[in-house]
Amino acid sequence: MDINRAQEIMNADVYVNVNYHGIPVFIQEVNQQAAKVFPLDSMEHVQEVDLDGLNESGPIHL
């Protein structure tokens, strides 16, 4: 995923489905080479991952 798109998703007013190698995640923070994310089913497991592993699968309006 492009860093600019990752930042847009992180700051979006709607939830956007993002997966890290197939696992649904929430983007918490973005820096130049990586993002801090946590799996949606395990919010206490924050990890830093490479941006290339993130994929967007569309918005969901809450």
C-alpha positions as CSV (number, residue, x, y, z in Angstrom):
1,M,0.0,0.0,0.0
2,D,1.2,3.5,-0.8
3,I,2.1,5.6,2.3
4,N,-0.3,8.4,1.3
5,R,-3.2,6.0,1.0
6,A,-2.4,4.4,4.4
7,Q,-2.5,7.9,6.0
8,E,-5.8,8.7,4.3
9,I,-7.3,5.5,5.5
10,M,-6.0,6.1,9.1
11,N,-7.6,9.6,9.1
12,A,-10.8,8.7,7.2
13,D,-14.3,9.5,8.7
14,V,-15.4,6.0,7.6
15,Y,-14.0,2.7,8.4
16,V,-12.1,1.2,5.5
17,N,-11.4,-2.6,5.4
18,V,-7.7,-3.2,5.4
19,N,-6.0,-6.6,5.5
20,Y,-2.4,-7.5,6.3
21,H,-1.7,-10.7,4.4
22,G,-5.4,-11.6,4.6
23,I,-5.9,-10.7,8.3
24,P,-8.3,-7.8,8.9
25,V,-6.4,-5.0,10.7
26,F,-6.9,-1.4,11.9
27,I,-4.1,1.1,11.1
28,Q,-3.1,3.0,14.2
29,E,0.0,4.9,12.9
30,V,2.0,5.3,9.7
31,N,5.6,6.2,9.2
32,Q,7.9,6.2,6.1
33,Q,8.4,2.4,5.8
34,A,5.9,0.8,8.1
35,A,2.5,1.0,9.9
36,K,1.4,0.1,13.4
37,V,-1.6,-2.1,13.1
38,F,-3.7,-4.4,15.3
39,P,-5.9,-7.3,14.2
40,L,-9.6,-6.5,14.6
41,D,-10.1,-9.6,16.7
42,S,-7.1,-8.9,19.0
43,M,-6.7,-5.1,19.7
44,E,-4.0,-5.6,22.3
45,H,-1.6,-7.2,19.7
46,V,-0.2,-4.0,18.1
47,Q,2.6,-4.7,15.7
48,E,4.7,-2.8,13.1
49,V,4.2,-4.2,9.6
50,D,5.5,-3.3,6.2
51,L,3.2,-1.2,4.0
52,D,3.6,-3.6,1.1
53,G,1.6,-6.2,3.1
54,L,-1.4,-4.0,3.5
55,N,-4.3,-4.2,1.1
56,E,-7.5,-2.1,1.0
57,S,-10.8,-4.0,0.4
58,G,-13.3,-1.1,0.6
59,P,-15.2,1.3,2.9
60,I,-17.9,0.4,5.4
61,H,-20.0,3.3,6.7
62,L,-20.6,3.2,10.4
